[in-house]
Amino acid sequence: MSQRITSFDIAELAGVSQPTVSRALRGSNAVSKSTRERIEKIARELNYSVDKHASSLRLQRANTLALLFFEDPTADDTLINPFFLSMLGSITRRCAQAGFDLLTSFQQLSSDWHTDYEDSRKADGIILLGYGDYADYRPRLRSLKAQGTHFVRWGAPEADDSGLTVGCDNRAGGRIATEHLLDGGCRRIAFIGRCDDGYPEFRARYRGYCDALAARGLKFDRDLQVDALTLESSGVSAAEHLLASGTAFDALFCASDLIAIGAMQALKDRELALPQDVAVVGFDNIPAAAQASPPLTTVQQNARLAGEVLVDTLIARIDNKDVRPELLPVELIVRDSSQL
């Protein structure tokens, strides 16, 4: 072949994509050993050498960070969890302060966007907000980590290889919410929310709830836990299930504000007085919590601080600094829904 050999020629001969060739020739673990060896063999046979100038241009910074939202079912057309929207201003300001542009989009988990990320050079790193069922999401995180992508996610730090995480102290939040209800005289406190491995943030809040009960010498009643996801409709269904079961309860600790707002609607539909008949506490302090009827007591995650720490942590990772998972403090915001 008399013309200059390119990575596209090698890709055609190897039956792979050009980004796969690029990753293989720089020794990325994202390419299997057999594929990498096949590509290297073809490159040697064609006397192909990497264009160092082009490579250095590709490795220059874009001075851009990507913020990817998980697509959540919502009552409006945003498809974004309201708590994550509250982080957006803080993330944008921090990026500007650090000299980075911000690219925002939805996470396309069904496509190869993440896999091709390092070669596309759309941004220098990724902030991931939301994940759905963590058991389904974890393999994607492992893939990102294996290929060396710079990323940080908001969530509950897990003892696995799913990458760098920033989150709030969910367990402490669950504990202070439950202690508040106990201090108000409630003894039959129901937990509304999933508490399995697929929802680690909810699970941590549930464990804090159990910690508070145990500290007061109260035995947990399995009938007082009802599964729910972060949707008002899920809160309605969970509260209706609890009411229909005949299980006695005098308070609800809901794993999110959206769940709590839905649950309060179901209680009011049964003509129960809030908080006289049932006290309610949520989690997140989204804007709708203060506008609920009655205004909702909730555990506040500091959205401003969260956004700043996410950006700072990602930039530190891009700069190859030593960064570790971080837990941010929470605060109880007391309103009428629990003031007996």
C-alpha positions as CSV (number, residue, x, y, z in Angstrom):
1,M,0.0,0.0,0.0
2,S,1.7,3.2,-1.2
3,Q,-0.6,5.7,0.6
4,R,-0.1,6.7,4.2
5,I,-1.7,4.1,6.6
6,T,-4.2,5.5,9.0
7,S,-6.0,4.1,12.1
8,F,-9.1,3.9,9.9
9,D,-7.3,1.4,7.6
10,I,-6.4,-0.7,10.6
11,A,-10.0,-0.5,11.9
12,E,-11.3,-1.9,8.6
13,L,-8.8,-4.7,8.5
14,A,-9.4,-5.6,12.2
15,G,-13.2,-5.4,11.8
16,V,-13.5,-2.8,14.7
17,S,-14.2,0.9,15.1
18,Q,-11.6,3.5,14.8
19,P,-12.0,4.6,18.5
20,T,-11.3,0.9,19.4
21,V,-8.0,1.1,17.4
22,S,-7.0,4.3,19.2
23,R,-7.8,2.7,22.6
24,A,-5.9,-0.5,21.8
25,L,-2.8,1.3,20.5
26,R,-2.5,3.3,23.7
27,G,-3.0,0.1,25.9
28,S,-6.5,0.8,27.2
29,N,-8.0,-1.9,29.4
30,A,-11.4,-1.1,27.8
31,V,-10.2,-3.3,24.8
32,S,-10.0,-7.0,25.3
33,K,-6.5,-8.6,25.2
34,S,-7.3,-10.7,22.1
35,T,-8.6,-7.6,20.2
36,R,-5.7,-5.5,21.3
37,E,-3.2,-8.1,20.2
38,R,-4.9,-8.4,16.8
39,I,-4.8,-4.7,16.2
40,E,-1.2,-4.4,17.3
41,K,-0.2,-7.2,14.9
42,I,-1.9,-5.5,12.0
43,A,-0.3,-2.2,12.9
44,R,3.2,-3.8,13.0
45,E,2.6,-5.5,9.6
46,L,1.7,-2.2,8.0
47,N,4.5,-0.3,9.7
48,Y,2.0,2.0,11.3
49,S,3.2,4.4,13.9
50,V,1.1,6.7,16.0
51,D,1.1,10.4,14.9
52,K,2.5,11.9,18.1
53,H,1.4,15.4,17.1
54,A,-2.2,14.4,16.4
55,S,-2.2,12.4,19.6
56,S,-1.0,15.3,21.7
57,L,-3.7,17.5,20.1
58,R,-6.3,15.0,21.1
59,L,-5.0,14.9,24.7
60,Q,-5.2,18.6,25.1
61,R,-8.0,19.7,27.5
62,A,-11.3,20.8,26.2
63,N,-11.8,22.9,29.4
64,T,-15.3,21.5,29.4
65,L,-17.1,19.3,31.9
66,A,-20.2,17.1,31.0
67,L,-23.1,17.0,33.4
68,L,-25.3,14.0,32.6
69,F,-28.8,13.6,34.2
70,F,-30.5,10.3,34.5
71,E,-33.9,10.4,32.9
72,D,-36.5,10.2,35.7
73,P,-40.2,9.9,35.3
74,T,-41.7,13.2,36.5
75,A,-45.1,14.9,36.7
76,D,-43.8,17.6,34.2
77,D,-41.8,17.4,31.0
78,T,-38.4,17.9,32.6
79,L,-37.7,14.2,33.3
80,I,-35.2,15.4,35.9
81,N,-35.4,14.8,39.7
82,P,-36.2,18.2,41.2
83,F,-33.3,17.9,43.7
84,F,-30.8,17.5,40.8
85,L,-32.2,20.6,39.2
86,S,-31.5,22.5,42.4
87,M,-27.8,21.6,42.0
88,L,-27.6,23.0,38.4
89,G,-27.0,26.6,39.3
90,S,-24.2,25.7,41.8
91,I,-22.5,23.4,39.3
92,T,-22.6,26.0,36.6
93,R,-21.2,28.8,38.8
94,R,-18.4,26.5,40.1
95,C,-17.4,25.5,36.5
96,A,-17.3,29.2,35.5
97,Q,-15.1,30.0,38.5
98,A,-12.7,27.2,37.6
99,G,-12.6,28.3,33.9
100,F,-14.6,25.4,32.5
101,D,-17.6,25.3,30.2
102,L,-20.5,23.0,31.1
103,L,-22.1,20.6,28.7
104,T,-25.4,19.2,29.9
105,S,-27.4,16.2,28.5
106,F,-29.2,13.1,29.5
107,Q,-27.4,9.8,30.2
108,Q,-27.8,7.6,27.2
109,L,-27.4,4.2,28.9
110,S,-28.7,2.3,25.9
111,S,-26.0,3.8,23.5
112,D,-22.2,3.7,23.3
113,W,-21.7,7.4,24.3
114,H,-19.8,6.5,27.5
115,T,-17.7,3.9,25.7
116,D,-16.6,6.4,23.0
117,Y,-16.2,9.2,25.5
118,E,-12.4,9.3,25.8
119,D,-11.9,9.5,22.1
120,S,-14.7,12.0,21.4
121,R,-13.0,14.5,23.7
122,K,-16.3,16.3,24.2
123,A,-15.2,17.1,27.7
124,D,-12.5,16.4,30.2
125,G,-14.7,14.7,32.7
126,I,-18.3,13.7,33.6
127,I,-20.6,14.4,36.5
128,L,-23.3,11.8,36.8
129,L,-26.6,12.6,38.5
130,G,-29.1,9.8,39.2
131,Y,-29.0,6.2,38.3
132,G,-32.3,4.4,38.6
133,D,-31.8,0.8,40.0
134,Y,-28.1,0.7,41.1
135,A,-27.8,-3.0,40.4
136,D,-28.5,-2.3,36.7
137,Y,-26.3,0.8,36.7
138,R,-23.2,-0.5,38.4
139,P,-21.7,-2.3,35.3
140,R,-21.7,0.9,33.4
141,L,-19.8,2.6,36.2
142,R,-17.3,-0.2,36.2
143,S,-16.8,0.1,32.5
144,L,-16.2,3.8,32.8
145,K,-13.6,3.2,35.5
146,A,-11.9,0.5,33.6
147,Q,-11.4,2.7,30.5
148,G,-9.9,5.5,32.7
149,T,-12.7,8.0,32.2
150,H,-12.6,10.9,34.6
151,F,-16.0,10.9,36.3
152,V,-17.7,11.5,39.7
153,R,-21.2,10.7,40.6
154,W,-23.7,11.9,43.2
155,G,-25.0,9.0,45.4
156,A,-24.1,6.7,48.2
157,P,-20.5,5.5,48.4
158,E,-20.4,1.8,47.9
159,A,-17.7,-0.7,48.8
160,D,-17.2,-1.8,45.2
161,D,-15.3,-0.7,42.1
162,S,-17.9,1.7,40.8
163,G,-15.8,4.8,40.9
164,L,-15.6,8.1,42.8
165,T,-18.7,9.2,44.7
166,V,-19.9,12.4,46.5
167,G,-23.1,12.2,48.5
168,C,-24.8,13.4,51.7
169,D,-24.7,11.5,55.0
170,N,-28.0,9.6,54.3
171,R,-27.7,7.5,57.4
172,A,-27.4,10.5,59.7
173,G,-30.3,12.1,57.9
174,G,-32.5,9.0,58.5
175,R,-31.5,9.1,62.1
176,I,-32.2,12.7,62.8
177,A,-35.6,12.6,61.0
178,T,-36.7,9.6,63.1
179,E,-35.4,11.1,66.3
180,H,-37.4,14.2,65.6
181,L,-40.6,12.2,65.3
182,L,-39.8,10.2,68.4
183,D,-39.2,13.4,70.3
184,G,-42.6,14.6,69.3
185,G,-44.2,11.5,70.9
186,C,-44.6,9.3,67.8
187,R,-43.9,5.6,68.4
188,R,-45.4,3.8,65.3
189,I,-43.3,5.4,62.6
190,A,-43.5,3.9,59.1
191,F,-40.6,4.1,56.6
192,I,-41.8,4.7,53.1
193,G,-39.2,3.9,50.4
194,R,-37.2,1.1,48.9
195,C,-34.4,-0.2,51.2
196,D,-32.7,-2.8,49.1
197,D,-29.3,-2.9,47.4
198,G,-30.8,-1.3,44.2
199,Y,-31.4,1.9,46.1
200,P,-28.4,2.5,48.3
201,E,-29.3,6.1,49.3
202,F,-32.8,5.0,50.4
203,R,-31.2,2.0,52.2
204,A,-28.8,4.3,54.1
205,R,-31.8,6.5,55.2
206,Y,-33.6,3.3,56.3
207,R,-30.7,2.2,58.4
208,G,-30.6,5.6,60.1
209,Y,-34.3,5.2,60.8
210,C,-33.6,1.7,62.4
211,D,-30.6,3.2,64.4
212,A,-32.9,5.8,66.0
213,L,-35.6,3.2,66.9
214,A,-33.0,0.9,68.4
215,A,-31.5,3.7,70.5
216,R,-34.9,4.3,72.1
217,G,-35.4,0.6,72.8
218,L,-38.1,0.3,70.1
219,K,-38.4,-2.9,68.0
220,F,-38.7,-2.5,64.3
221,D,-42.0,-3.7,62.9
222,R,-41.6,-5.1,59.3
223,D,-45.2,-4.1,58.6
224,L,-44.2,-0.5,58.9
225,Q,-41.9,-0.5,55.9
226,V,-43.5,0.0,52.5
227,D,-41.6,0.2,49.2
228,A,-41.8,3.4,47.1
229,L,-39.8,5.1,44.4
230,T,-39.2,8.9,44.1
231,L,-42.5,9.8,42.6
232,E,-45.6,11.4,44.1
233,S,-47.7,8.6,42.7
234,S,-45.5,6.1,44.4
235,G,-46.0,7.9,47.7
236,V,-49.8,7.9,47.2
237,S,-49.8,4.1,46.5
238,A,-47.5,3.3,49.4
239,A,-49.7,5.3,51.9
240,E,-52.9,3.7,50.6
241,H,-51.3,0.3,51.0
242,L,-50.3,1.1,54.6
243,L,-53.8,2.3,55.3
244,A,-55.5,-0.7,53.7
245,S,-53.3,-3.1,55.7
246,G,-54.8,-2.0,59.0
247,T,-51.3,-1.5,60.5
248,A,-51.4,1.2,63.2
249,F,-49.0,4.1,62.6
250,D,-48.8,7.7,63.8
251,A,-46.0,9.0,61.6
252,L,-44.3,8.6,58.2
253,F,-40.7,9.0,57.5
254,C,-40.5,9.1,53.7
255,A,-37.3,8.5,51.8
256,S,-37.8,11.6,49.5
257,D,-40.0,14.7,49.5
258,L,-41.8,13.6,46.4
259,I,-42.8,10.4,48.2
260,A,-43.9,12.4,51.2
261,I,-46.0,14.9,49.2
262,G,-47.8,12.0,47.6
263,A,-48.3,10.2,50.9
264,M,-49.8,13.4,52.5
265,Q,-52.3,13.6,49.7
266,A,-53.4,10.0,50.3
267,L,-53.7,10.7,54.1
268,K,-55.8,13.9,53.5
269,D,-58.0,11.9,51.1
270,R,-58.8,9.7,54.0
271,E,-59.6,12.9,56.1
272,L,-56.7,12.3,58.4
273,A,-55.4,15.5,60.0
274,L,-51.7,16.4,59.6
275,P,-49.8,16.3,61.9
276,Q,-52.4,15.6,64.6
277,D,-53.3,12.1,63.3
278,V,-50.1,11.4,61.3
279,A,-46.8,13.4,61.3
280,V,-44.8,13.3,58.1
281,V,-41.1,14.0,57.4
282,G,-39.5,13.9,53.9
283,F,-35.9,14.0,52.6
284,D,-34.2,16.5,50.1
285,N,-35.9,19.9,50.8
286,I,-36.9,20.4,47.2
287,P,-38.8,23.7,46.6
288,A,-42.2,22.0,46.6
289,A,-41.6,20.9,50.2
290,A,-42.1,24.4,51.6
291,Q,-45.2,24.9,49.4
292,A,-46.9,21.6,50.4
293,S,-50.0,21.7,52.5
294,P,-49.1,21.5,55.3
295,P,-45.4,22.7,54.7
296,L,-43.3,19.6,54.8
297,T,-40.6,18.9,57.5
298,T,-37.6,17.5,55.6
299,V,-33.9,16.6,55.8
300,Q,-32.0,19.1,53.7
301,Q,-29.2,18.1,51.4
302,N,-27.1,21.2,50.8
303,A,-27.5,21.6,47.0
304,R,-25.1,24.5,46.7
305,L,-22.3,22.7,48.5
306,A,-23.1,19.5,46.7
307,G,-22.6,21.2,43.3
308,E,-19.4,22.8,44.3
309,V,-17.9,19.6,45.7
310,L,-18.8,17.6,42.7
311,V,-17.1,20.1,40.4
312,D,-14.0,20.5,42.6
313,T,-13.7,16.7,43.0
314,L,-13.9,16.1,39.3
315,I,-11.3,18.7,38.5
316,A,-9.0,17.2,41.1
317,R,-9.4,13.8,39.5
318,I,-8.7,15.3,36.0
319,D,-5.5,16.8,37.5
320,N,-4.6,13.3,38.8
321,K,-4.8,14.4,42.4
322,D,-5.6,12.0,45.2
323,V,-9.4,12.3,45.8
324,R,-11.7,10.1,48.0
325,P,-15.5,9.7,48.3
326,E,-17.0,12.4,50.4
327,L,-20.1,12.6,52.6
328,L,-21.7,16.0,53.1
329,P,-23.6,17.0,56.3
330,V,-27.4,17.2,56.3
331,E,-29.8,19.4,58.3
332,L,-33.4,18.9,59.6
333,I,-35.8,21.6,58.4
334,V,-38.8,21.6,60.7
335,R,-42.2,22.7,59.3
336,D,-45.9,22.2,60.1
337,S,-46.2,18.6,58.9
338,S,-44.5,17.3,62.0
339,Q,-45.0,20.0,64.6
340,L,-47.4,18.4,67.1
